[in-house]
Amino acid sequence: MSNQETVDYKTELDETQRALREITLMIEQSQGELSKLTQRNTAITSHLQQVQKQGVGLEELRMAYDSALDAQQRLFVMRGQLEKLQNDKQHLEKYKAVLDKLVFGAGEGAGGGAAAAAKSQMAGIEMIVNAQEAERQRLSRQMHDGPAQALSNFILQTEIAMRLLDVDPAQAKDELGNLKMSAMGTFQKVRNFIFELRPMMLDDLGLIPTLRKYSDAFKEQTGLDVSVTVTGTERRLEPYLEVMIFRAVQELLGNAARHSQASLVKVHLDLGNDFLRVSVDDNGKGFDPETLKESTNLGLKLIRERAEMLGGNFEVDSAIGSGARISFTVQAKN
């Protein structure tokens, strides 16, 4: 190992140690904030129970429910932030251990390769963590704006119906009917969230039935015309391949719905003997592939990295005004 490389590794080690000290301090602060939020949530929940027993007006009842919902949401977000910080700390500690070996224990000639591997590993870990955090934030917002808010309204509708039972039974019946319809809609949203998080049929029936089911549900939710075509020998794949391909298609469909302004999306899965090829085509506005180099889209970067790790490749074919085709291949295992 050259003197310059040793200096570079020491500098990297110093920066990593500084980052570890900072993240340790942030974890301590977050733990303190989490403790305060937990106490606040307990107090607000207790207040809400008292308000329910006292039979106060609907406006005061609504304010109490809104406060409880807000406290629960803050607690949920803080727990997620603390979990992310703790994960980041673990990854930094692993990186520091590699740098320690390079600076204090690596032999001549082996350091460069080990350092490159360490940096590559760290970049991969960082990308995965950031992608997971972005997904958590998206689901958190969806839960807050959808089912969580709906559950708060259910409680209010129930309270209104209970108060109307003695004075206007017909109106109370109407309120209960509205409550039932709202509950059915929210139940379907919760089922959709569960399916997005981990569709059980992926384990039971495999990739292809799950993709077809997901595309039908996606079509209903977004209005996009989505089709799934399968060529080659239809079969079960290794579990990690099925998960990787499903998550990739999920990400690409989501991008098409959010950004492409498309009306038609075609998913094609070719199950070859040596390679599996997946392509997602849309008839949207298209884009300049060069912009992906500066893009913050962690989902696409993660698909590319995973495809390459599995012996395949990742391709983008698009132009402004001409739609887009994003495809990737991975090695098949028989």
N, C-alpha and C positions, 0 to 999 in steps of 0.2 A: 504494500500500500504506500503510495507517495505521500510526501509531507503535506502537499496541497489537499489531497483527499482526506487526510487525517484532520486537517483544520476544518474542512467543510463538514465532516461528520460531527466534530466537536461543536461547531456552530449550530448544526441541526439538533444535537442533543441538548444544548443550552436552551434553544427555543422550545423544544418539547417539554423540558423540565419547567420552563416558565408557564407554558400552556397548562401543564398539570397543576401547578400551584393555583392558577387562575380558576380552573374548572373545579378544583377542590373547594375554593372559597365560594364559588357560585352554588355548589351543591349544598354547602352549609347554610347559605342564605336562603336557598329554595326550601330546604327542610324546615327552617324557621318560619318561612311564609306559609308553607303547607300546614304546619301546626296551628298557625293563627287562623287560616281558612277553615280548618277542621273544627276549631272551637266556634268560629262564627257560624258555620253551617249547623252545628248542633244547637246553638242559641236560636237561630232563625227557625229551625224545625220545631223547637219547643214553643216559640211564639206562635207559629202557624197552628199548632195543636190547640193552644189556648184560644186563638181567634175562632177556630171551628166550634169549640165548645160554647163560646159566648154568644154565638148567633148574631154577629155584627152585619152591617150592610154589605151589599155585593161589591161595591167599589173598594172598601177596605179589605174585603176578602181577596179580591183580585190582586191588590197591592201586596198582600202577604204571600200569595202564591208566586207572584213575579219575583219577589225578593228571594224566596226559597229556591226557585228555579235558577236565578242568577248565581246564587251562592254555590249550588251544586255544579253548575257549569264551570265556575272559576276553580273549584276544587278539582274537577275532572281535568281541566287544562293544566293546572299546576302539577298534578301527578304525572301527566304525560311529559311535561318539561323536565321534571326531576328524573324520570326514567331515561330520557334522552341524554341528559347530562351524565348520568351514571354509566350508560353505555359508551358514551364518548370517552369518559375517563378510562374505562377498561381497554378501549382500543389504543389510547395514547400510552397506557402503561405497557402494552404489548410492543408498541413501536419503540418505546424507550428501551425496553429490554434488548431489542435487536441492535439499536444504536450503541448501547453499552458494550455489547460484544464486539462491534466494529471498532470502537474507539479503544477499548482496553484489552480485548482478547482475540481479535481477528488476525489471522496470519497473512503474510504477503500474498497478493494475487487473488485471495478469496474475498477480500473486502468489497471490491467493486461490484461483483455479482450479487453478493448478499445485500449490499446497499440498494441496488436497483430493485431487487426482489422486495425488500422492505418498503420502499417507496411505492412500488406498484401495489403491494398488498394494502398499504395504508390508503391509497387513492380509491381502491375498490371498496374497502370498508366504509370510507367516508361517503361514497356515492350511495351505497346501500342504506346507510343510516339516514342520510338526507331524504332519500326517496321514501323510506318508511315514515319519517316524520311528516313529510308533505301529505302522505296518505292519511295519517292519523288526524292531521288538522282538517283535511277535507271531510272525513267522516264525522269529526267533532262538530263542524259547522252544520252538516246535514242533519245530525241528530238533534242539535239545538233548534234549528229552524223548522224541523219536521216533527218527529214523534215527541220530543220533549215538550215543545210548545203545545202540541195537541193534547198531551196528557194533562197539562195544566188546565186547558179548556174543558176537558172531560170532567174534571173535579168541579169546575164552576157550573157546568150544565147539570150535573147531578145535584148540586146544592140548590139550583133554581127549581129543578123538578120536584125535589123534596118539599120545598116551601110552597109550591103550587098545588101539591096533592090535596090539601084540605080546602083551599079557596077556589081552585079552578082545575078540576081533574082532567078536563079535555085538553087544556093548555099543557098540563103536566105530561099527558100522553104524547103530545106533539114533541115536547122537549126530549122525552126519552127516545122517540123515533129518530130525531136528529142526532142524538147521542149515539145510537146504534150505528147509523150510517157513517158518522165520523170515526167510530171505533173500527169499523170494517176497513175504511180507507187507510187508517193508521196501521192496522195490522198488516195490510199488504205492503206498506212502506217498510215496516220492520222486517218482513220476510225478504224484501229486496235487499236490505242492508246485510242480512245474514247470508244471502246468496252471494253477494259481492265479496264479503269477507272470506267465506270458505264454503263453496257449494258442496253439500254432502254427496251429491250424485257423482261428483268427480271421483271420489273414492269407490263408490258402489258400481257405477256404470261405465266410467272412463271418460276420456277427453271428448270424443266426437259427440255422444249424446248431450254432454254438458254444454259444448259449444253451440249446438243447435237450440237447446233450451234457452241458453243465455241470449242468443241472437234474437229469438222470438220476444223475450222479455224486454230487451234493449229496443226493439222495434216499437213495442207498445209504449215505452216510456218516452222515447225521443221523436217518434214519427218518421225516423229514417227507414228506408227500405233496405233491410239487411238480408243477405243470402249467404249460406254456407255450402261450399262444394268440396267434396272429398274424393280424391283419386288415389290409386294405389291399393295396397292390401290393407283393408280396414281391420285394425287390431288394437289391443291394449298395449300401451307403452310403459316404460319404466315410470314409476310414480313421480320422480323429480322432473322428467321430461314433460309429463302431462301437466304438472303444475306450472312449469316454466312457460309452456306454449299457451295455456289458458290465460295466465296473467299478461302475457305479451299481447294476445288478441284483445283482452279486456282494455289494456292501455291504448292500443291503436284505435279501437272503436270509440273510446272516450275522446281521444284527440280529434277524430273525424267529426264527432258530434259537437265538440266545443269550438273548433277552430276552422273547419274546412268549408262550412256553409253548403255541405253536400246534401243531396236527396237520395243517393244510392250508394251503398257500400257492399262490396263483394269480398267475402273471406274464402280463400282457397287453401286447402290443406292437402299436400301431396305426400303420401306415405310410401316413400321409396324403400328399397331394401337397405341401401347404404346411408341415405340422407333423408331427412324430413324437411320439407320446404313449406313455409307459411307465407302467404301474401295477403295484404289487405289493400284493396283498390277503392278509391272514392271518386266521384265526379264533381268534386268541390272546386274551390278557387285556386288550389295549388299553391306552391311556394318555391322559392329559390333554395335548393338543397344546401348552398353555401352558408345560408343563415343558421343552419344547425350547428355549425362550428362554434358560434357565439351564443347558442341557445342555452337557456337554463332548464330545459325540459329533461329532468332526471330520468323519466320513464324510458325515453328513447335511448339514452346513454346506457341505461341498465340492460335493455334488451340487446344492444350491440355487444356489451361486455359479456353477457351470459352466453350469447350465441358463439362468440369467438372462443370462450372458455370451453365450450362443448364441441370444438373442432369445426365450427361453421363460419358463416359470415352474415353481414347485415348490409342491405342495399336500399337506397332511396332513389326513386325515379319520379321526378315531379318538375313542373314548370308553372310559372304564374299563369293562371287562366286555363290550365290543362289537367286539373285533378292531380291525384298523387297515388303512387303505388309504393308501399313500404313492405319489404320482404326480408326474410332471414331463413337460414338453413342451420340445422344441427345434425350431428352424426346420429344415425339410428342405432339402436341396440336391439338385437334379436335374442 
